[in-house]
């Protein structure tokens, strides 16, 4: 499993590897992309990895963004 060294936002998680997106990104598209992955991570793992998340009101979900230690590609996480 990939290790993460930096979290920019707080959330429950689903990993979405790909291009970096910001809080101004199309949140519904981000949600849809994460649903396609079906890779969820629990609140407990969120805290174990010391990640944090942010509430995105337009989709009613928490999201987190972290960087993989190996290649610095963006990873999005949805918390459940």
N, C-alpha and C positions, 0 to 999 in steps of 0.2 A: 504494500500500500504506500502511496506517495506521502511524504512528510511535508508539512507546511510550516513556513517560518514567519509569515506575516498575514494578519487579517485586517482588512480595512473597514469592514462593516459587521454588525451582529446578526445571527440567524440559525434555524434548523436547516439541515443540509441535504442537498443533492448536488453532486459534482457535475459541472459542465465545463469541460476543457475547450478552450478556443480563444477567440480574440477578446481583448479586454473591453469591457463595457462599463459605463459609468452610471451614476444615479439618474442621469438624464436619458438613458437608453430606453428603448421601447420595452417596458416591463412585461407587457403581455406576451411579447415574442420570447422574452427570456424565460418566462414561466412555461410556455409551450415547449421550448427546447429542453428544459429540465424534465418535464413530464415524459418526453420521449426517451430520456436516459434511464429512468427508473432506478436510480442509484441514490438511496436515501441514507442519511446519517442522523442518529438521535441527538437529543439535547445533551445527554451525558458525554457522547463523543465530542460534541462541540466544545464543552468545557475542558475535557481531557486534552484536546489539542490547543486549548487556549485561544480559540477563535472568538470573534464577536460578530454581532449582526445588526442589521438596521431594518426597520419596518418600511415597506413600500406600500402606501395606502391604495394605489390604483389596482393592485392585484391582491391586496389583503394577505400578504405573506411576508415572512422574514427572509432576507437574503444575506449572504456573506460572500466576500470576495477575498481570495488568498492566492499566494503565488507558490507554485511548486518549487522546491529547493533545487531540483535538477535542471529545469529548463526555463524557469520564470514565466511559464505560460499561465494565463489567468484561469482560475478555477472558481466557479460559482457554486454556492452551497445553499440548498433550501432546508430549513430546519423543520422537523416534525415532532 
